[in-house]
Structures are given as C-alpha cells and as structure tokens.
Amino acid sequence: MQEVLRYLRANGYRTHIVAGGSQDFVRASSDATYGVPPGQVLGSACSTTYGYGKDGKPFLDRAAKTAPQ
C-alpha cells in the first residue's frame, strides 16, 4: 500500500485514508505509517458513555457523533 501511495503522490494526487473504524485511532498513526496527515483521514466518530443498567450491571454505550448542522 505504501508503494501505491508514493506512486500516487509522485504523480500529483493527494491521498486520503477512509476507514470504517474510529478516526481518532487511525489519525494517531496515519502520518508516521502512511505519510497521510491526520486532517486527511476520514472515519467514524463515536462517543462512549458509561452507565448502569436497571439490573445494576455496568455498561459502555457507544453512539455516533453527529456533525453540527
């Protein structure tokens, strides 16, 4: 993949990473690994909340963050 990215950049293309996973995770390593700056990474943005169910058991709830309108 890195060879493809180098080829594309050498031929005038701007490269991005589009990931199905968390953009925060991918952005943390995209520049060092692929030479793609964090601002050129698109992915899922989630928020995690911690709470307790009616049965008293703890849970983590992940919800998609929505873009401001």
N, C-alpha and C positions, 0 to 999 in steps of 0.2 A: 504494500500500500504506500509506503514511503517513497518508493520509486515512482509510482504514478503521481503522487503529489508533487514531487520535484519536477517531473516532466511537465505537468500542467502549469506550474508556476513559471518554468523556463519559457513557456510558450504564451505567456501573458494572461493566464487565467488566475482568478482569485479563488482560493479554496476555502471551503467551509466544512464543518462537521455537523451532520444532522443525526441525532441519537434518540432512540426511544427511551433511554434511561434518564437519570437525573442530570440536568445541565450543570449543576454545581459540581458533581463528581467528575464529569468529563472536562469541564473548564479548568479544573485544578491541574490536569496533566496534559492538556492538548498542545500547549506551546512547546513544552520540553520534548514530548514524544513525537508529535507530528509537524511542529512548526506552524500550527494554526493558533492564532491569538484567541484568548477567551471570548472576545467580542464577536468572533466568527463561529461560535458554537451555539447550536440550537438544540434544545431538548425539553424534556418535561420539567415543569416547576411544581413542586409539591410542598405542602406544609404538613407537619406532623404534630398531632396533639396527643397528650397523654391523659387518660381518664380512667374512671372505674365504671364497670357495668352494674346493672341492677343486682347482680349476684355478688358484687363486691370484688370481683376479679379485675386486675388492671388490664388496660388495653392501649394499643397505639393505633391512632386513626390517621391515615394519610389521605389528603384531599388535594386535588389540583388547584393551583393558584390561578386566578383569572386575571387577565390583563385589564388595566384600568380602561374604562370607556371614555 
